[in-house]
Amino acid sequence: MHEFSTAQTIIETIIKVAEKHNAKCITEVNLEIGALTLLNIEQLTFSLKVLSEKTIVEGAKFKINYTPVKLKCLKCGYETIVKAEELNYEWPELIFQFKCLKCGSKEVEAVEGKSCIIKDIKIKV
């Protein structure tokens, strides 16, 4: 369950940023999670809430924007979006399923959907 370790890193980062800005509490955290992270949003949200207990993050609202995978064909340059519901393969078999919808090449690169980003943090000072 990599959701828990990811949540731990997120909470640690939020606390460091908050302390740097003399925050008394965190009210909201906006995250961007790419589909290729294969993070389960429900498990991640649960882990964030558990790990934020008894910290300045406790009670914060976590808003998560789940971003799809954007593929670019390295042969013809065609770009396409792969929707989250199409990602029903297990890792590592998942990476072998991607192909260009225009020319059929399997030489594709994921240009979006790989990140886990803290977009912003709302604090009270």
Secondary structure, 3 states (H helix, E strand, C coil): CHHHHHHHHHHHHHHHHHHHCCCCEEEEEEEEEEHHHCCCHHHHHHHHHHHHCCCCCCCCEEEEEEECEEEEECCCCCEEEECHHHCCCCCCHHHHCCCCCCCCCCCEEEEECCCEEEEEEEEEC
